């Protein structure tokens, strides 16, 4: 128990410093929250306003494929407004995907280029308000033909993201659903956020983990008021299930849907070790919005403290109170920072079905 407390103090001390730095960086420059992060170039208009200042911003997302229907990584994709006043450029990710978020209403053209391949320029793609256009581009080897398919079905794109997440498991067993290894991955819809949260809660590994934690608590006589024997173990098991369910549902489903934030951790994988550590730790308090911009992680912080507050309804009387809520909320934030460090430096190498 003493070792655990020392570990928590170390993690929380590191988190507090990182959170302060993150808050200072966020307030000083919203476009440079994460150093060295591979963010797309921003859109500027003739008046000098950024795309975040336009109401009803839309999204153009898609996948670049070759003629064998394999994903094409590293293709340069450019989105340009019809008036020529708005331009963005980025490269397709490991699974061929790209996403231009926060586009003001306009008519756009995509240009896709890659070494040894035919360049491609799309037909007009119109965005009216907060719409999403799904684009599938097929590039051919130089001398062949290229094609593009445009769709407005953003739910289809979000469903593909959930299917990718549900296949990701550490060692092929332990869920790693909330890690995204594509920096340009399109956002999840509210339906997909709830689906992934519930899938995580009812996963057999989650149920076995709660059972193991209850056994440790029984051995240490944690929550002594629950007593011993099978009855005491059953109460402890129920507490662990309730903690996991409320924490996951609130921080990964409910609040992300309310605040339009992405509940996933976005793997950085490039830059210095220091910048990657900063990215991982700060992700506990800074999140990517569904519009592609970084902002305070209201979803996870509120979800963690809300779950700690709800635990007062079923914890023994001796383990309730404001101090317990504060401690459990801070502990949950510290655990999130530690887990993000593992996601950044360890998990990818042992996760099955990571998109290439």
C-alpha positions in Angstrom: 0.0 0.0 0.0 2.9 2.4 0.8 4.6 1.6 -2.5 1.4 2.4 -4.3 1.1 5.7 -2.6 4.7 6.6 -3.4 4.0 5.7 -7.1 0.9 7.8 -7.1 2.7 10.8 -5.6 5.5 10.5 -8.3 3.0 10.2 -11.1 0.8 13.1 -9.7 3.9 15.3 -9.3 4.9 14.7 -12.9 1.3 15.3 -14.1 0.9 18.5 -12.2 4.0 20.0 -13.9 3.0 18.7 -17.3 -0.6 20.0 -16.8 0.7 23.5 -15.9 3.0 23.5 -19.0 0.1 22.3 -21.1 -2.2 25.0 -19.8 0.3 27.7 -20.4 1.0 26.4 -24.0 -2.7 26.2 -24.7 -3.4 29.8 -23.5 -0.5 31.3 -25.5 -1.1 29.6 -28.8 -4.0 27.3 -29.6 -2.3 26.3 -32.9 0.9 25.0 -31.2 -0.3 23.0 -28.2 1.8 20.0 -28.9 5.4 20.6 -30.0 6.6 18.5 -33.0 3.1 17.1 -33.5 2.4 16.3 -37.2 -0.5 18.7 -37.6 -1.8 19.8 -41.0 -1.2 23.3 -42.2 -4.0 25.7 -41.1 -6.4 27.4 -43.5 -6.2 31.1 -43.8 -8.5 33.5 -45.6 -7.9 36.8 -47.3 -9.1 38.6 -44.1 -6.6 36.8 -42.0 -9.1 34.7 -40.1 -8.6 31.1 -39.3 -11.1 28.4 -40.2 -12.1 28.1 -36.5 -13.7 31.5 -36.8 -16.1 30.4 -39.5 -19.5 29.0 -38.4 -20.7 25.7 -39.7 -17.3 24.3 -40.5 -17.3 21.0 -42.4 -14.9 18.1 -43.0 -13.5 16.3 -46.0 -12.1 12.9 -45.0 -11.1 9.9 -47.0 -8.7 7.1 -48.0 -6.0 6.9 -50.7 -5.8 3.5 -52.4 -3.8 2.0 -55.2 -5.3 0.0 -58.1 -4.9 -3.2 -56.0 -7.2 -1.6 -53.4 -4.3 -1.5 -50.9 -4.0 1.7 -48.8 -1.4 4.2 -50.0 0.7 5.8 -47.3 2.4 9.2 -47.7 0.4 10.6 -50.6 0.3 14.4 -50.5 -3.3 15.6 -50.4 -4.2 19.3 -51.0 -7.6 20.8 -50.4 -8.2 24.2 -52.1 -11.3 26.5 -52.0 -12.8 27.5 -55.3 -11.8 31.1 -54.7 -8.3 30.1 -53.9 -8.5 31.8 -50.5 -8.2 28.5 -48.4 -5.6 25.8 -48.8 -4.5 22.9 -46.7 -2.0 20.2 -47.3 -1.2 16.9 -45.5 -0.1 13.4 -46.2 -2.2 10.2 -46.0 -1.6 8.2 -42.8 -0.4 4.7 -42.2 -3.8 3.3 -43.3 -4.1 5.7 -46.2 -6.6 8.0 -44.4 -6.6 11.8 -44.4 -9.0 14.4 -42.8 -9.4 18.1 -43.4 -11.5 19.4 -40.4 -12.8 22.8 -39.8 -13.4 23.8 -43.4 -15.7 26.8 -44.0 -18.6 26.4 -46.4 -17.2 26.5 -49.9 -16.6 24.4 -53.0 -13.3 22.5 -52.8 -11.0 20.5 -55.1 -8.6 17.8 -53.9 -5.3 17.3 -55.5 -3.4 14.0 -54.7 0.2 13.4 -55.7 2.7 10.6 -54.9 6.1 9.6 -56.4 5.7 7.3 -59.4 1.9 7.7 -59.5 -0.4 9.7 -61.6 -1.5 13.0 -59.9 -5.2 13.4 -59.4 -7.5 16.4 -59.2 -11.0 15.8 -58.0 -14.2 17.3 -59.3 -15.9 20.0 -57.2 -16.7 19.0 -53.6 -19.3 21.3 -52.1 -19.6 21.8 -48.3 -22.7 23.5 -47.0 -22.4 24.2 -43.3 -21.2 21.5 -40.9 -21.2 18.7 -43.5 -18.9 15.8 -43.9 -17.7 14.4 -47.3 -16.2 11.0 -47.5 -13.7 10.6 -50.3 -12.0 7.5 -51.7 -9.1 8.2 -54.1 -7.5 5.4 -56.2 -4.1 6.3 -57.7 -2.5 4.3 -60.5 1.1 3.9 -61.5 2.3 6.6 -63.9 0.7 6.0 -67.2 -2.6 4.5 -65.9 -5.8 6.1 -64.6 -7.0 7.4 -61.3 -10.4 7.6 -59.8 -12.3 9.2 -56.9 -15.5 8.4 -55.1 -17.2 11.1 -52.9 -19.8 10.3 -50.2 -21.5 12.4 -47.4 -22.0 9.4 -45.1 -19.8 10.3 -42.1 -21.4 7.5 -40.0 -19.7 5.0 -42.4 -16.3 6.5 -41.8 -16.9 6.5 -38.0 -18.0 2.9 -38.1 -14.7 2.0 -39.8 -12.8 3.6 -37.0 -14.7 1.5 -34.4 -14.0 -1.7 -36.3 -10.3 -0.8 -36.4 -10.3 -0.1 -32.6 -12.1 -3.3 -31.7 -9.4 -5.4 -33.3 -6.6 -3.8 -31.3 -5.5 -6.0 -28.3 -2.3 -6.2 -26.3 -0.8 -9.6 -27.1 -4.0 -10.3 -28.9 -5.9 -10.5 -25.6 -6.1 -7.3 -23.6 -8.3 -4.5 -25.2 -6.5 -1.4 -26.5 -9.6 0.1 -28.0 -8.9 3.8 -27.2 -5.5 4.1 -28.9 -5.4 5.6 -32.4 -2.3 5.0 -34.5 -3.4 7.2 -37.3 -2.8 10.9 -36.5 -5.3 11.9 -39.2 -8.0 9.5 -38.2 -11.5 11.0 -38.7 -13.6 11.7 -35.6 -16.1 9.3 -34.0 -19.8 10.1 -33.8 -21.7 10.0 -30.5 -23.1 6.6 -31.4 -19.6 5.2 -32.0 -18.3 6.7 -28.7 -21.0 5.0 -26.7 -20.6 1.7 -28.6 -16.8 1.6 -28.0 -17.4 2.5 -24.3 -19.9 -0.2 -23.7 -17.8 -2.7 -25.7 -14.9 -2.0 -23.4 -17.1 -2.3 -20.2 -18.5 -5.8 -21.1 -15.3 -7.2 -22.6 -14.4 -10.5 -20.8 -11.0 -9.1 -19.9 -12.5 -6.2 -18.1 -14.7 -8.5 -16.1 -11.8 -10.7 -15.2 -9.7 -7.6 -14.2 -12.4 -6.5 -11.8 -12.5 -10.0 -10.3 -8.7 -9.9 -9.8 -8.9 -6.5 -8.2 -11.6 -7.6 -5.8 -9.4 -10.6 -4.8 -6.5 -8.3 -4.0 -8.8 -6.0 -2.0 -10.2 -9.0 -0.1 -6.7 -10.1 0.8 -5.7 -6.6 2.0 -9.1 -6.2 3.7 -9.8 -3.0 1.8 -13.3 -1.7 2.4 -13.2 -3.5 5.7 -16.9 -2.8 6.3 -17.8 -5.3 3.5 -16.5 -8.1 5.7 -15.0 -11.4 4.5 -16.1 -14.6 2.8 -18.0 -14.9 -0.4 -20.4 -12.0 0.6 -17.5 -9.6 1.1 -15.8 -10.6 -2.1 -19.1 -10.2 -4.0 -19.5 -6.6 -2.7 -15.9 -5.7 -3.6 -16.4 -7.2 -7.1 -19.5 -5.1 -7.5 -17.6 -2.0 -6.5 -14.9 -2.6 -9.1 -17.4 -3.3 -11.8 -19.3 -0.1 -10.9 -16.1 2.0 -10.8 -15.1 0.7 -14.3 -18.5 1.1 -15.8 -19.2 4.7 -14.6 -15.7 5.9 -15.3 -15.5 4.5 -18.8 -19.1 5.4 -19.8 -18.8 9.0 -18.6 -15.2 9.8 -19.7 -15.4 7.9 -23.0 -19.0 8.2 -24.0 -21.2 10.7 -22.3 -18.9 13.7 -21.9 -17.1 13.3 -25.2 -20.5 13.4 -26.9 -21.5 16.5 -25.0 -18.2 18.4 -25.5 -17.5 17.0 -29.0 -14.1 15.6 -28.0 -12.4 12.4 -29.2 -12.0 9.9 -26.4 -9.0 8.2 -28.0 -5.3 8.7 -27.4 -3.5 9.7 -30.6 -0.1 8.0 -30.9 2.6 10.5 -31.8 5.5 8.2 -32.5 7.9 10.9 -33.8 10.0 13.6 -32.3 12.2 13.6 -29.3 11.6 11.4 -26.3 10.9 14.5 -24.2 8.2 15.8 -26.7 6.6 12.4 -26.8 6.5 12.2 -23.0 5.0 15.6 -22.9 2.4 14.6 -25.4 1.5 11.5 -23.5 1.2 13.1 -20.1 -0.6 16.2 -21.3 -3.2 14.0 -23.1 -4.7 13.4 -19.7 -5.8 17.0 -19.5 -5.7 18.0 -23.2 -7.9 16.3 -25.9 -8.5 16.6 -29.6 -11.9 18.0 -30.5 -14.1 16.5 -33.2 -13.2 19.6 -35.2 -9.5 18.5 -35.1 -8.4 21.3 -32.7 -6.8 20.7 -29.3 -8.5 21.9 -26.1 -8.8 21.2 -22.4 -9.8 17.5 -21.8 -13.1 18.3 -20.1 -14.4 14.9 -21.0 -11.8 12.8 -19.1 -11.3 15.2 -16.1 -15.1 15.6 -15.5 -15.7 11.9 -16.2 -13.1 10.8 -13.6 -14.3 13.2 -10.9 -18.0 12.4 -11.6 -17.3 8.7 -11.3 -15.5 9.3 -8.0 -18.5 11.3 -6.8 -21.0 8.6 -7.8 -18.9 6.0 -5.9 -20.2 7.7 -2.7 -23.5 6.0 -3.4 -22.1 2.5 -2.9 -18.8 2.8 -1.0 -18.9 2.0 2.7 -19.6 5.0 4.9 -16.0 5.1 6.1 -14.8 5.5 2.6 -17.1 8.3 1.5 -16.8 12.1 1.5 -15.3 15.0 -0.4 -11.7 14.0 0.4 -12.3 10.5 -1.1 -13.8 12.1 -4.2 -10.8 14.4 -4.6 -8.3 11.6 -4.0 -10.0 9.2 -6.4 -10.4 11.9 -9.1 -6.7 12.8 -8.9 -5.7 9.2 -8.8 -7.7 8.5 -11.9 -6.1 11.4 -13.8 -2.6 10.2 -12.7 -3.4 6.6 -13.9 -4.5 8.1 -17.2 -1.2 9.9 -17.7 0.7 6.7 -16.8 -1.3 4.6 -19.2 -0.7 7.2 -22.0 3.0 6.9 -21.5 2.7 3.1 -21.9 0.5 3.7 -25.1 3.2 6.0 -26.5 6.3 3.9 -25.8 5.2 0.3 -25.2 1.7 -0.7 -26.4 2.1 -0.3 -30.1 4.8 -3.0 -30.3 2.6 -5.6 -28.6 -0.8 -4.6 -30.1 -2.4 -6.8 -32.7 -3.9 -5.5 -35.9 -2.3 -2.0 -35.7 -3.0 -0.3 -39.1 0.1 -0.1 -41.3 
